[in-house]
C-alpha cells in the first residue's frame, strides 16, 4: 500500500510494474482493482485512470471488462471529464446490457452535461429492463424512477414527473424521498386533494413522507409542524455529533476582537432570501462584527446581488463541494461565535453541517418559516406578531425578536416605467385582485373563498402567478365550476425581477393565501404600493404576512376570521375610493414604516447577537425543548390535520389534550412545557 506521502519515485515504480502486468492481458480484474485502489489512496487519480485504460486496451476479451469501464467512468467523472465518463459508461452498457447501474450512472452524467433528454432515455431503459423482484433490482429501479421524476419536475413536465414519482413511492412507501417530492409536485400543480392515498400507499405513509415545508403549506397545525421538524431532523441527520467541534475554552473573543458572525446559505444571490438580506449585510457594523458568509448555492455566474454580498462581508467561503464534515471543520477553524442558518429545511439545506456543532451558538433565521426541532439550534429569530409569547410552545428554540422579521433591500432595482396593464393582459377598468405567491400556496379552501369574492365583485379579476399551462387551465376550470367566468382568472408570466416588482403596482389589492401566506412577496407588494389583505393563523408561515402588513402600517387589513377576510375583500373590491385610501395610507407611511427601517433592524439584530454572546459566556445557552415530540407526532398524524385550518385555538388545543389523555392512559407520559404538564 502506498501512503499519500510516498515519494514520486516509489509511485512511478509501482505504476510501472502494474502497467506491465496490465499490458500482459493476463492481469486478473481483482488485482487491477487492488492496484487502482493503491494509486487512489496515494492521491494519484490520473495515474489510476491511465492504469485502467491500459488494462482495457489489452484485456478487451475479458468477460468482466465492463466492470473496468464502470470504475474508469467513476474516476473520469470525479475529474470532471464528462465526455470520457459517457464513453466509458456507454461501452460498459454495451458489453453487459443487464448491468443497469451503468445506465443509471450514464443518465446522471448526461444530466450533469446538460443533456436531459438523453438522461431520461437511459433511466427509462433501466426502468423497463429492471423486471426482477430482488432487493438489488428494486433498489436500482427506484433510483431510476426518482432520477427521472426529479429531472422531469425541473423541466416542468409535471404530469410525467408525477407518474414516475408515484411508481417509486408505491414501490417503497416506507422510503420518504419519493413521497416528499410527489406531494410537493401535487401542491405545485394544485391537484386536490394533495395527499390522496392509493391501494399501495396509506394516508399515514403520505404524512410520514411529507416534508416540513409541504406540511406548512397543507395545515395550520404548529404542534404537528414542530413534531414533524423533529422527526425530519432525525431522519435527515441521524444521531447528531455529541462533542462540539470547539471546546468552551476555544470560545469567546480576546481583547479587541470583533464578534464573529457566520451566515450559512445557498441563497446569497438573486433569490428571495438574497434580496431580503443584502442591504442588512451592508449595514452591519464591521468595526464590532466580523462577518463570514458560507455559500453553497448552485454553480452559476455571480450576479449583482451576490457581488454586493461579497463586498459586504469580511470573508466569503464557497462550501458547495465540501461534505458536511469538511464544511463544519472549515467553519470551526474560522472560530465563529454565532452561526446563522439561513436555509432551515428548504432546498439545498445543510442540516448536517449544523449537527456537527461547528460554533457554540446556532441560530435559525430568515430562510425557513418555522422551528427546526433540532437538538443544536439554540435560537429562533422572529417578531412579536409572528411568535407572540403565548405561541412559544410551538418552537424548540428560544425565541428572540426583531421589530419586523422581514428585512428588505431599499436599493433594489424596480423598473417603474416598464409595464402597463395592457402589457400584462389586465383589463384597464377592472378591479384587480392578485395573489402572486407560488401556486403551491393555493389550497382548495382559499380558492373557494377567492371565488366567493369574485362572484360578489362582478367587475373584478384575479391575477395569479402562472404555473404550467395545465395548472392554469385546471384553475380556470375550477373557477367555472364555482360560477366564475374562467377568463376572469389571469396569469402573470415570468418577468425579470425589476419588471416583476414594477408590475405588482398594476394590482389593486393583494389577497394573501392560507395557511402558508406571503413572505417576501408581501413585502414586494407593499413596496410596490399595493395593500395586502391577510388572515393570520397559529403557525409561523400563517402569521408572517400579518407581521409584514402591520409593519407597513396597514393593521386594518389583518383579519381575525375568514368571514372578515371575505367581507373586507368584497368591500374594497366594490369601492374604488376605499381601495385608494388604503393605497394612499400605505404610500404616506412608506418611508417611515417599521418595514423599511433597515438601520434599526441591523442594530437590533446586532443587539441580539450580543445577548447570545453573553448567554454563551455565562454558560446560559438555552437547551432545545424536544420533550414528548414523538408522541405529538403520533397525535398529529392521527388527527385530520386539514381540520386544523378551521379550528379556533380552544378547539385546536382541546383536540390535542384529548389525544394526550388517551396516550397517557395507555402509558404515562412525562410532563412537558407544552400541553402535558401533569
Buried (B, 14 or more C-beta within 10 A) or exposed (E): EBEEEBEEEEBEEBBEEBBEBBBEEEBEBEBBBEBBEBBBBBBBBEBBBBBBBBBBEBBEEBEEBBBBBBBBBEBBBEEEBBEBBBBBBBBBBEBBEEBBBBBBBBBBBBBBBEBBEBBBBBBBBBBEBBEEEEEEBBBBBBBBBBBBBBBBBEEEBBEBBBBBBBBBBBBBBEBBBBBBBBBBBBBBBBBBEBBEBEEEBEEEBBBBBBBBBBBBBBBBBBBBBBBBBBBBBBEBBEEBBEEBBBEEEEBBBEEEEBBBBBBBBBBBBBBBBBBBBBBBBBBBEEEEBBBBBBBBBEEEEEBEBBEBBBEBBBEBBEBBEBEBEEBBBBBBEBBBBBBBBBBBBBEEBBBBBBBBBBBBBBBBBBBBBBBBBBBBBBBBBBBBBBBEEEBBBBBBBBBBBBBBBBBBBEEBBBBEEBBEBEEBEBBEEBBBBBBBBBBBBBBEBBBEBBBBBBBBBEEBBBBBBBBBEEBBBBBBEBBBEBEBEBEBBBBBEEBEBBBBBBBBBBBBBBBBBBBBBBBBBBBBBBBBBBBBBBBBBBBBBBBBBBBBBBBBBBEEBBBEEBEEBBBBBBEBBBEEEBBEEBBEBBEEBBEEBBBBBBEBBBEBBBEBBBEBBEBBBEEEBBEBBBBBBEBBBBBBBBBEBBEBBEBEEEEBBEBBEEBBEEBBEEEEBEEBEBBBEE
